[in-house]
């Protein structure tokens, strides 16, 4: 049945129809992963006895909040870890990662990132940009990194670095950030962990943002000591309005909880203020929504490949995060892509995105994000720094059918229909 609500150029519609035929086998694979993860989630809810009474609001100190305590246990069950913190108090992914890092590191410790330069917004946390007032560097934490080799972790260089430098913490960024290197599979992360553990006593932390539920396993199941991510990305299912999670080894989660609140109180305090229902519902919904986002990414690659644009991952590649990059070749195409995608948003479709000086980035950034929750990149969004190779990083899609239209409108705004 053809839609009658949007006027799409016939050339773009034909390309979209052909793309859909091509990617059906990939959709079947995504559905299998989604079903596995959704049933894993359902099992965790049942195992931990989730009940409506746990959605009740707590205020003040929040002592004895059953909902807060239970959702931590649900997260630990889902991620197969000893313990977890899943809280609305984390303001964003960067904040969540920072809390984990400050909880695990002490003055004089070395943090070694083995996936090249990490994502832009974490630079000030570490202190590698010289701008972070109160950064880890300010507190005497040292930082070094191992560069990628041909876009992949260099296992030989990692082995040499951990042997020679004896890091306290090895940091792995699973997703690509604003780079074109491939995201990492859990199997690849497992190989890094093996090298680290065989040659040092370092703890391994994984920035799992954008990667949750894209496979049937998580980095915590291949040896990572701590994983962390945002609830306005994959793990919040498009329902959680804020928050993040940190899951891992019990002793490390305890240390991190002291940074989350204060030493001596840790996880025992923190009013939920009526947020619990959304956190439970969003986490439960996450595997399904991630599946929809993966379908959107595959479709985007298949469509734009038909118009001659480079993509990474390609429409035929395996996917280990929800991010899709499209090389748009010039600034004009990049801006048009984002403006067209905004036209397909359910919220603020009339807004025209423009490049701006966004805090935490060293280039102007343009963002298309007509979202129910501000900044929620599990909802259909596209963003990019205005610098070569003029690639758009697109992610999300609460449901594939509406997200597909947003992608087609992006192609149309670029004038690809002729």
C-alpha positions in Angstrom: 0.0 0.0 0.0 1.4 3.3 -1.0 1.4 6.2 1.4 -0.6 9.3 0.5 0.6 11.8 3.1 4.0 12.9 1.7 4.9 14.0 -1.8 8.0 12.0 -2.6 9.8 12.3 -6.0 9.2 9.2 -8.1 12.9 8.6 -8.5 13.5 8.6 -4.7 10.4 6.4 -4.2 11.7 3.9 -6.8 15.1 3.8 -5.1 13.5 3.3 -1.7 11.4 0.4 -3.1 14.5 -1.3 -4.5 16.4 -0.7 -1.3 13.7 -2.4 0.7 13.8 -5.5 -1.5 17.6 -5.7 -1.1 17.6 -5.4 2.7 14.8 -7.9 3.7 17.4 -10.6 4.7 19.1 -8.1 7.0 15.7 -7.2 8.5 15.1 -10.9 9.3 18.5 -11.0 11.1 17.7 -7.9 13.1 14.3 -9.4 14.1 16.0 -12.5 15.5 18.4 -10.4 17.6 15.5 -8.2 18.8 13.4 -11.1 19.8 16.3 -12.7 21.8 17.0 -9.4 23.6 13.4 -8.6 24.3 12.8 -12.0 25.8 16.0 -11.6 27.9 14.6 -8.3 29.1 11.2 -9.9 29.9 12.9 -12.7 31.8 14.9 -10.2 33.9 11.7 -8.3 34.8 10.0 -11.5 35.9 13.0 -12.9 37.7 13.3 -9.7 39.8 9.6 -9.5 40.6 8.8 -6.1 39.1 5.5 -4.8 40.3 3.4 -1.6 39.9 4.1 -0.7 43.5 7.8 -0.1 42.5 6.7 2.9 40.3 5.8 4.9 43.4 7.5 8.3 43.9 10.1 8.8 46.6 11.3 12.2 47.8 14.0 13.7 50.0 16.7 11.1 50.7 14.8 8.4 49.0 15.7 5.8 51.6 14.2 2.3 50.9 13.0 3.1 47.4 12.1 -0.4 46.2 11.7 0.7 42.6 15.2 2.2 42.5 16.7 -0.9 44.1 14.9 -3.3 41.8 15.7 -1.6 38.5 19.4 -1.8 39.5 18.9 -5.5 39.8 17.0 -5.8 36.5 19.9 -4.0 34.8 22.4 -6.3 36.4 20.4 -9.3 35.2 20.1 -8.0 31.6 23.8 -7.1 31.3 24.9 -10.3 33.2 26.9 -8.4 35.8 27.3 -8.6 39.5 25.7 -5.1 40.1 24.4 -2.1 38.3 23.2 1.5 38.8 20.4 2.7 36.5 19.4 6.2 37.5 17.7 9.3 36.3 20.3 11.4 38.2 22.8 10.9 35.3 22.3 13.9 33.1 23.7 12.4 29.9 26.1 9.8 28.5 29.2 11.9 29.1 28.1 12.5 32.7 27.5 8.8 33.2 31.0 7.9 31.9 32.6 10.6 34.0 31.0 9.3 37.2 32.4 5.9 36.4 35.9 7.2 35.6 36.1 9.4 38.7 34.8 6.5 40.8 37.4 4.0 39.5 40.5 6.2 39.2 42.7 7.8 41.9 45.6 10.3 41.8 48.6 8.8 40.1 46.6 6.2 38.2 47.0 5.8 34.4 43.9 5.7 32.1 44.8 4.0 28.8 42.3 4.4 26.0 43.0 1.7 23.4 40.6 2.8 20.7 42.3 6.0 19.6 41.1 9.4 20.5 37.7 9.2 22.4 34.5 11.1 21.7 34.7 14.9 21.7 32.7 15.6 24.9 34.9 13.3 27.1 38.0 15.3 26.3 37.3 17.8 29.0 36.6 15.1 31.5 40.0 13.5 30.9 41.7 16.8 30.5 43.3 16.1 27.2 42.1 19.4 25.7 43.5 21.5 28.4 40.1 23.1 29.1 38.7 20.8 31.9 38.6 22.7 35.2 38.2 19.8 37.6 39.2 17.2 35.0 40.8 13.9 35.8 44.2 15.5 34.9 43.6 18.2 37.6 43.3 15.4 40.1 46.6 13.8 39.0 45.2 11.0 36.8 47.5 10.4 33.8 46.2 9.6 30.4 47.6 7.9 27.3 46.1 6.2 24.3 46.9 3.5 21.7 46.1 4.5 18.2 44.0 2.4 15.9 45.6 0.5 13.0 43.6 0.6 9.8 40.6 1.7 11.8 40.8 -1.3 14.2 42.3 -1.8 17.7 46.0 -2.7 17.4 46.3 -5.7 19.6 50.1 -5.9 19.4 50.4 -2.2 20.4 47.8 -2.7 23.2 49.8 -5.6 24.6 53.0 -3.6 24.5 51.4 -0.6 26.2 49.8 -2.5 29.1 53.0 -4.4 29.7 55.2 -1.3 29.8 52.8 1.3 31.3 50.8 -0.8 33.9 47.5 1.2 33.5 44.9 1.2 36.3 42.1 1.4 33.8 41.8 0.5 30.1 39.1 2.4 28.3 37.3 1.1 25.2 34.9 3.2 23.1 32.6 0.8 21.3 31.0 3.3 18.9 32.7 5.5 16.4 31.9 8.9 17.6 32.7 11.6 15.0 35.0 9.3 13.1 34.6 6.8 10.3 36.2 3.8 12.0 34.0 0.8 12.4 32.2 0.3 15.7 33.4 -2.7 17.7 31.6 -6.0 18.1 31.5 -7.7 21.5 33.8 -10.4 20.1 36.4 -7.8 19.2 36.1 -6.2 22.6 36.6 -9.7 24.1 39.9 -10.0 22.2 41.1 -6.7 23.7 40.1 -7.8 27.2 42.0 -11.0 26.8 45.2 -9.1 25.9 44.7 -6.7 28.7 44.0 -9.3 31.4 46.9 -11.6 30.2 49.4 -8.7 30.6 48.2 -6.5 33.4 45.9 -6.1 36.4 44.0 -3.2 34.8 40.2 -2.9 35.0 38.5 -2.6 31.6 35.7 -0.1 31.1 33.6 0.1 27.9 31.7 3.1 26.7 28.7 1.1 25.5 26.7 4.1 24.1 24.8 3.3 20.9 25.8 -0.4 21.2 23.3 -1.8 23.6 21.1 -4.6 22.3 22.6 -4.6 18.8 23.9 -8.1 19.5 22.7 -10.9 21.7 25.6 -10.3 24.1 27.0 -7.2 25.7 30.7 -6.3 26.5 30.2 -7.3 30.1 29.7 -10.9 28.9 33.2 -11.0 27.2 35.2 -9.8 30.2 34.6 -6.0 30.5 34.7 -5.0 34.2 32.4 -2.0 33.8 30.1 -0.9 31.0 28.1 2.4 30.8 25.7 4.2 28.6 22.9 6.7 28.3 19.2 6.3 28.8 18.3 8.8 26.0 20.2 6.5 23.6 19.6 2.8 23.2 19.0 1.7 26.8 16.1 4.1 27.5 13.9 2.8 24.7 12.7 6.3 23.7 10.7 6.5 26.9 13.1 7.5 29.6 13.5 11.2 29.6 16.9 11.3 31.1 19.4 9.1 32.9 22.1 6.6 32.4 23.4 3.2 33.6 26.6 1.7 34.8 26.9 -2.1 35.2 29.8 -4.3 36.2 31.8 -5.8 39.0 30.3 -5.3 42.4 33.3 -3.7 44.1 33.7 -1.2 41.3 30.0 -0.3 41.2 30.3 0.4 45.0 33.2 2.8 44.4 31.3 4.4 41.5 28.2 4.8 43.7 30.2 6.9 46.1 31.1 9.3 43.3 27.5 9.3 42.1 26.3 10.6 45.5 28.9 10.8 48.3 31.2 8.4 50.2 29.3 6.6 53.0 25.9 7.0 51.3 26.4 5.7 47.8 23.4 4.0 46.3 21.3 4.2 49.4 20.1 7.7 48.7 18.5 9.3 45.7 14.8 10.2 45.4 13.1 8.9 42.2 10.7 11.8 42.1 8.1 9.9 40.0 10.6 8.8 37.3 10.6 5.1 38.0 7.7 4.2 35.7 9.4 5.7 32.7 12.8 4.1 33.6 11.2 0.7 33.9 9.1 1.1 30.8 11.9 2.6 28.7 14.4 -0.1 29.7 11.9 -2.8 28.9 11.1 -1.2 25.5 14.8 -0.8 24.6 15.5 -4.0 22.6 12.5 -3.4 20.3 13.4 0.3 19.7 17.0 -0.6 19.0 15.8 -3.1 16.4 13.8 -0.3 14.7 16.8 2.0 14.8 19.0 -0.7 13.2 16.4 -1.2 10.4 16.5 2.6 9.8 20.2 2.6 9.5 20.3 -0.3 7.1 17.7 1.4 4.9 19.6 4.7 4.9 22.7 3.0 3.7 20.9 1.1 1.0 19.1 4.2 -0.2 22.1 6.5 -0.4 24.3 3.9 -1.9 21.9 4.0 -4.8 22.6 7.6 -5.3 26.3 7.1 -5.3 27.2 8.2 -1.8 29.7 6.3 0.4 28.3 4.8 3.6 29.8 3.2 6.7 28.6 0.7 7.6 27.5 -0.3 4.2 24.1 -1.8 3.7 25.7 -5.3 3.7 27.9 -4.9 6.8 27.2 -6.3 10.2 26.2 -3.7 12.7 27.4 -3.3 16.3 25.8 0.1 17.0 22.9 2.1 15.7 25.0 4.8 14.0 25.0 5.2 10.2 27.5 7.5 8.5 26.8 8.9 5.0 29.7 10.7 3.2 27.9 13.7 1.7 30.9 15.2 0.0 30.3 18.9 0.7 28.9 21.3 3.2 25.8 22.1 1.1 24.7 18.4 1.0 25.4 18.0 4.7 23.2 20.9 5.7 20.4 19.9 3.2 20.5 16.3 4.6 19.9 17.5 8.1 17.3 20.0 7.2 15.4 17.4 5.2 15.5 14.9 8.0 14.1 17.6 10.3 11.1 17.9 8.0 10.2 14.3 8.8 10.3 14.7 12.5 7.1 14.3 14.6 8.2 17.3 16.8 9.4 20.6 15.5 9.3 19.6 11.8 9.0 23.3 10.9 12.3 24.1 12.4 15.3 24.7 10.1 18.5 23.4 11.6 21.6 25.6 11.2 25.2 25.0 12.1 26.2 26.4 15.5 29.1 26.5 18.1 28.0 23.6 20.3 29.7 23.3 23.7 32.2 20.5 23.8 33.1 20.5 20.1 35.9 22.1 18.2 33.9 22.7 15.0 30.5 24.0 14.2 27.9 21.3 14.5 24.5 20.9 12.7 21.9 18.7 14.3 18.5 17.5 13.1 16.5 16.3 16.1 12.7 16.7 16.2 12.5 14.6 19.4 10.0 14.1 22.2 13.0 14.2 24.6 15.6 16.8 24.0 18.8 15.3 22.6 17.5 11.8 22.5 19.5 10.2 19.8 17.5 6.9 20.0 14.9 9.1 18.2 15.6 9.8 14.6 18.4 12.3 14.5 21.3 13.4 12.4 24.3 15.5 13.3 27.7 16.3 12.1 30.6 18.7 12.6 31.1 20.9 9.5 34.5 19.6 8.6 35.8 17.1 6.1 34.7 14.4 5.1 31.3 16.1 5.5 29.8 13.0 6.8 26.4 12.9 8.5 26.1 10.7 11.5 22.5 9.5 11.6 20.9 7.3 14.4 17.7 6.3 15.9 14.1 5.9 14.9 11.4 5.1 17.4 9.6 3.1 14.7 11.0 2.2 11.3 8.0 3.3 9.2 8.2 7.0 10.3 12.0 7.0 10.3 12.1 5.7 6.8 10.1 8.7 5.7 12.5 11.1 7.4 15.4 9.5 5.5 13.5 9.9 2.2 12.8 13.5 2.9 16.5 14.1 3.6 17.3 12.7 0.1 14.6 14.9 -1.4 15.9 18.0 0.3 19.2 17.3 -1.3 17.6 17.3 -4.7 18.4 13.6 -5.4 15.1 13.1 -7.2 16.2 15.3 -10.1 
